[in-house]
């Protein structure tokens, strides 16, 4: 069993791709699988900053929303191709991350979290008030992807299974990018800063620049998740920017195992699947999810994937 997990860890991008290719067939319906795919990516982007750098941001909903809105605006108001619109959303989120990160990394601890929360709320109200572009409280509607051809083969984006695999293509690229970051010298510096920031600085690493770079990369990945969500829903609800979305990213990362590669995706899958099941029985689903979250925090403090690795005595390199 341990050798099996080592094999997965060594080929984690391939393992992720193969699993996600069959994932919609083990879910009750494709829409749930797509939702997990998107929020799993959102949580992985957030975990890059939170789990690997130790910086807790409560403003990452801003990047999910920026990606969603800029992609939606590009399609609805400027009739850009959906691929170009995704790129606009990712670049916009990265720029937002650069601005927010530049302001936030000057602080530490709870002050960093509060600054990101405040800046996230500024972004929320900015998009909320720009009603002519964003639709205000009603959200942005009409984000449609027309049928297109790939190598002469017609593709219907309205088909849920087709939509899943198109979104999966972008998610796999992001997973590969995250894996490359973590396996690079930057990944080692990130963990050094997380463990002891002063010692990392004493070793000659540029702590401030590293924090800002990781903040921007994290924002861009979350922006990609937002862009894909806009295409999936065909609308951009205003709650894409709400701080509760940031809270979801925190919960998913902790539930799955922060600072682990697969953990955030596990957390997103468990949380969204439970939400889907519980809502069929009671309207008080948030209370049930809260109790489940408390249970895991108390008895599995390392998260689902983190606990599995801990039981197998696998080291940091295999996470």
N, C-alpha and C positions, 0 to 999 in steps of 0.2 A: 504493500500500500504506500509506504513511504517513497519507494522508488518511482511509483506512478506519479505522485505529487511532484517529485523532483523533475520528472520528464515534462510535466505540464509547465512547471516554472521555467524550465530551459527554453521551451517553445511556447511561451504564453500567448503571443499574438496568433500563432497558428491554432493553438488550442481554443482561444476565444472565438476565432473565426468559425471553426468547425462546430463548436457548441451553438453559437448564435445562428448558424445556418439551419439547424434543426429546431431551434427554440420555438418558433411559432407553432410547431406541430405538437408541442407538449403544453401549450397554453390553451385556455378555454376558447379564446378567439384572438384573431390577429391584432385587433386594436389594442388589446392589453399588452401583447408582445411588443408592439411599436412604442407604446407608452413607456414600458420598462426599458427598452432600448435607448430612448431619448433621455430619460431621467437617469439611467445608468451612466450615460456619457456625461451628463450634468454633474453627477456625484463624483465621477472620476476626475473631471476638471477641477472641481472644488477640492478634492482630496490631494491634488498636486500641491496646493498651498497649505491646506490644513494638516493633512497627514504626514507629508514629507518635509514641510518647512516649519510646522508648528504654529502657523499663523491662523487664528480663528476669525474668519470674515463673516459678518452678518449682512453683507451688501452684494453677495453674488447673484441675487435675483436680478440685479440691475443688468448684468451681462446676459443672462437668459432673456430678459426683456428687450435689451438693445438688439440682440441678434434677431429676435422674433420680429420686432417692429421695423427694423431697417430692411429686412428681407421682404416683409409684407408691403411696406411703402414702395420699395423698388418695383415690385410686381404690380401693385394696384395703381399707383400714381404715375409710374414712369415706364411701365410695360417692359421691364427688363426681363431677359430669359431667367428661368429659375436658378440655373447654375451660377450665373453672375450675381443674382440676388443673394444667394447663400454667401458668396465671397464678400459682398458688401456688408452683410450682417456680421461676419467673422471679423473683418477689418474694423468695423465700427465698435465692436465689443473690445477688441484689442486696444483701440485708441482710448475707449472709456476706461479700460484697465490701467493704461499708462497714466492717465490723469488721476484716477482714484488712488492708484498705488503710490504715485509720487507724493500725494498728500498724506496717505495713511501710514506709510512705512516710517515716517518720522516719529511715530508713537509705538508703544509696546503694550503687550498684555491686554487688559480689558479696555484700555484707551484705544488701541488699534481696532478692536471689535466695535466699539461705539462710534468711532470715526467712519468706519465702513458702513455701519447701519445708517448713520446720518446722511452720508453721501448717496447711499442707495435710495433713501427716501426723497432726496432732491431729484434724482433721476426719475423716480416714480411720478412725482408731481409735475415735472417738466413734460413728460409724455402725456400725462393726464390732461394738462391744460392746452396742449397743442392739438385741439380737437379736430381742426380742419385736416390734419395729416393722420392722426391716430384714431379718430373716432371717439376720443374721450372715454367716458365710463362704459360705453357700448362696445368698445374695442374696434379693431380694424377688421372689416369683413371683405370677402371676395378675393382671398389669397388663393387663387386657383392655378394648378399646373395642368396645362393642356397636354394632350397626347403627343408623344414624340417618337422618333425612331432611333434605335441603336443598331448600327450595322445593317440598316435596311429593315429591321424587325420592328413593327409597331409596338409601343409600350403604353399601356393604359394605367396611369398613376392612380386612378380611382379604384383599381383592384387592390384590396387590402394586402394580399400576399406580394404583389408586385411592388407596392409602396414600401413594404417591410424590407425587401431586399435592396431597393434603391437607397433607403435610409441606412441600411446595414453597411453598404459600400463606404459611406462617409464615416460611419462609426468605426469601422475597421481601420481606416486611414488614421483617425484620431488615436485609436488604441496603439497603433504602431508608433505614432509620434511620441506618445506618453512613454512607451517602453524604451524608445531610443533616448529620451531625456533621462530616464532613471538609470540607464546603463552607461551614460556618458559621464565625464568628469563633473559636469554640472550636477548630476544626481548625487554624487558623493559629497559635493560641497553643500548641497541642500540639506542632507542628513547631518552633516557636521554642524551646520548652523542650528539645526533643530536641537541637537544634543547639547551644544555649548557654544553660544554665539560669540562670547568673548574670546574663547580659545580659538575659534575659527578665524576671527579677526586677527588674533595674535600670530596665527600661522600665515598671514599675508593674503587671505581671501577678502575680496571686496564684498562685504556683507550687504551693504545697501544696494549695490548694483544687482547682486544675485536675487535679493528679495523683490526688487522691481521687475526683473526679467521673468521670474517665476509668476509673479502676480499677473503680468501681461499674458503669458502663456496660458495660465489658468483661465483668465477672462476670455481669451480667444476660443478655447475649447468649450466653455460654457456658452459662448455666443453661437458656436456651431450647433450645440444642442437646441438653443432657442430658434435658430433658423429652420432646423429640421422640424421642430414642433409647429412652427407656423405653417409649413407645407402640409404637415399631417392633419392639422385641425381645419385648415382653410380659413381660419380667423386668428386674430391675435388678441386674446382677452387681456384686459388691463391687469388682471391678477398675475400675469407673467412677471411683472415688476414688483409684486408685493413681497414684503420681507418674510412672509410665511414660506415662500419658495426657498429663501435662504435657509430657513429653519429645516425644511425638508432635506436639503443637501447635507446639513449637519447630522440629522438623524440617520440618513442613509449611510453616511460614512461611518458613524459610530456603530450602527447596527451591523454592518458588514465587516468592519475592521479598518479603522483609519490607519494610514501608513502602510497598507497592503495593496497589491496591484488589483486583485479581483474583488476585494472586500466591498467597495462602493457599489459595484454591480449586484452583488449578492444582497446588499442592503436595500437597493432600489427594488429588486425583484420581490423580496419578502414583503416589504412595506406596501408596494402597489398591489400585489396579489391579495394580501390580507385586506386592504382597503376595498378591493373589488368584491371580495367574498362577504365581508362584514356588512357592507352597505345594503346587501340584499336582505339582511335580517333586522337591522336597526338603523335608525337615523343618527344614533349616538356613536357612530363609528370612530370618531376621533378619540373618545374616551377609551374604547377598546384598544385602538392603536397605541395610545399612551401607556396603557397597562402592559401591553406586549413589549414596548420599548423599555419600560422600567424593569421588566423581568430580565431582558437581555443585558441591560446595563449592570444590574446587580449580580447576575449569575454568570454572565459571559462578558466581562469588562473589555476583553480584547476583540469583541465582535465575533460574528459567525466564522468568517474565514480566518481571522486572527487566532481564534481558539483552536481551529483545526490544525493550523501550523504549529501552535504551541504544544498540542498533544503529540504531534509527530516529531517534536524537537527540531524543527527546521529553522535554519538561521535566516538572518535578514536578507541574504542574497537570493533566497528562493521565494520571497514574498511577492 
